[in-house]
Amino acid sequence: MPEFCHLHCHTHYSFLDGASRIDHLFAKAAELGMPAVAITDHGNLHGIPEFTRAAEKYGLKAILGCEFYLCHSMEDRQDRTRFHQLLLARNEAGYRNLIRLSSLSYTDGFYYKPRIDRAMLATHSEGLVASTCCLQGEVPQAILRRSEAEARALFEQYLEIFGEDYYIEIQDHGIADQRTVNEVLLRWSREYNVKLIATNDVHYVQ
């Protein structure tokens, strides 16, 4: 059986959202025989020091990331539209870009939430792995709320930014909208030869 690890996890550092205590998260992953765990808290990197210490304690690999809030433009402080964007650091350059994007989201992009936009993402994409994200991602929302043609154009823009480091993310929690989005994304995976990742959008540990 191929190895599996969770690549979309929210700890208690996802304020008012995540309930996963980091030590409990690693204890459960170790119990299940997973080789690694990712941290992708909403809009911040605050949990990374504790997360890396716990990974060392349990002998697992820590995958460092963040689920950023993405807006159309950081210059527009009237539009409250926000999407989610999952980013994982592939190497040291990627981790440095995570830090840079997180800092800029607060110093330059804070408006109700710490935000980045696609232009900033393109500027600081080196060493980062990105995905189509959850239902709140920009591409899934375009599939659901706009048109497949518009969603495809967005999808191609992300492919241009990240190339082989852009993945189609599939989630299935029994939600009708996820089935709608997955049908399109699975078709695009074959058409564009883009790799898939399956995630569970972890917010708590049982």
N, C-alpha and C positions, 0 to 999 in steps of 0.2 A: 504494500500500500504506500503511495507517495506521501511524503511528509506534508503536513499542513501547519500553518501558523496564522494567527490573527494579524491582519495588516491595517485594521481600522478600529482602534480602541480608544475609548474616552475614559480617562481616569477622573478622580475627584477634583483634578485641576481644571476640568471642563466645568466652569462655575455654573451652578444652577442647572446642570445637565447630566454630568457623569457621576456615577456612584461607585466606581471601581477603585477600591484601595489598592495601591500599587503592589504591596506585598502579597495581598490575596490574589491579585491577577497573575503574578509569577508563580505562586504556589500552585494554582490551578493549572497553569500551562505546563509546569513541570510534572504534575500528576498525570496529565494527559499525554505526556511524551512529546510535547511540541519543542522544536529546537530554538524558537525565537518568538518574540512578541514585539509589536510596534506600538508606539505611543503617538496618537494623532488627536490631541486635545483641540477643542474649539478655540481658535484665535490666540493661542499663547503657547510658549515653550516652558512654562514655569515648572512642570513636573519632571523635566529631563534629568536634573541631577539625582533626584531620588530614584528615578526609573533606572538609570545606569548602575547605581549602587545595588539595586535589587537584582538586576540581571547578573551582576558578578556574584552575588550571594547564591543565586540558584543555578549558576553555570549555564545560563541561556544567553542568546544573542539579543541585544537591544537594538531595535530598528527605530531610528529617530525621525519623527515627522510632526506634522501639524495639519489640522483641517482649517484652512484659512477661510475668512469671509471675503468674498470677491464681489466687487461692485463694477458697474459699467465704467465709471470714471471717478478717481479720487478727487478730482476738481469739483465735482457736483455734490454739494452738501445739502441738496434738497431731496434727491432721490434716495429713498430708503431701501430700494431693491438690493438684496444681497443673495449671493449663491454660495455654496460650499465648494471648496477645492482642496482635495487631499494631495499632500506633497510628502514624499519620503526622501531622506538624504541617502544617496548612493555612495558617497565618499566624503572626504573632508571638505571639498569645495561645495558640495551640496549642503553640508551642515552649516557652513559659513553663510550660504545663501538663505537657508532657513532663518538664521539669526538676523540677517540683513532685512529680509522681508517682514519678519515679526516686528523688528524695531521700527521700520518705516510705517507699518500698519498703525502703530500707536502715535508716532511723531507727526506723520504727514496725512494719514488716512483715517484717523479716529473721528467717526461721526455715528453716534449710537453704538457702534461696534468698531473694533480695530479692523480696517479694511485695506485690501490691496486691489489693484485692477490688472487686467490682462497685459497692459503695456509694461507695468512694473514686473509682472511675472516673467515676461519674455526677456527683460533685461537681466534678471537674476535667476535664470533657469539652469545654469551649469551645475551638473552633479545632482540634479533633482529628478526623481521619478514622480510622475503625475498620473492620475486616473480620471475617468469620467465621473467618479465620486458617487454619492448616494442620490436619492430622488431630488435633493435640493441642489445638486450640481447644475451648472449652466447648461450643459448639453441635455441631460434628462429633462430639465424644465422646458427647454425649447421643444423637445419631442412632445411633451404633454400640453404645453400652452400655446405654442406657435405653429410650426409646421415641420415636417420631416426635412424639407429642403433647407430651411433656415438652420435646423439642428445640424444637418450635414455640413453646412458651411462653417459653423462653429467648430465642429469636430475636426475638420480639416485644418483650421487655424491652430488648434492645440497640437495636432500632429506635426505641423510645421515648426512649432516652438520646441517640442520635446522629442520628436522623431521616435526611435525605438524605445525611449523611456516613457512613452505614453501608453497606458493600459486601459482596456475596457474593464470596468468594475461591475460585477454582477452581484446583486443582492436579491434574496427571495424570502421575505417575511410574511408571505401570504397576502400581500397588498396588491390590489388590482392594478394600480398605476405602475408598480414594479414589473408586473408581467408585460404590460404595454411597452415600457422602456426596454426591458430585456429582449423582447422580440426584435426590436430595431437594432439594438447594440450587438446582438449575436449575429445578425445578418451583416452588419458592418465589419465585425471581426473577421469574417470570412472574406468579404469583399476587399478590405484594406490590409489583410494579413496582420491584424493587431492582436497581440496576446491578451488573454483573459486573466483576471484575478477574481476569486470568489471571496467575499467578505461578509461579515455578520453585523457590522456597525455596533460593536460591543459598548454597552453603557453600564453594565453591572456584572458581578460574578456570582454564580449560583453556588 
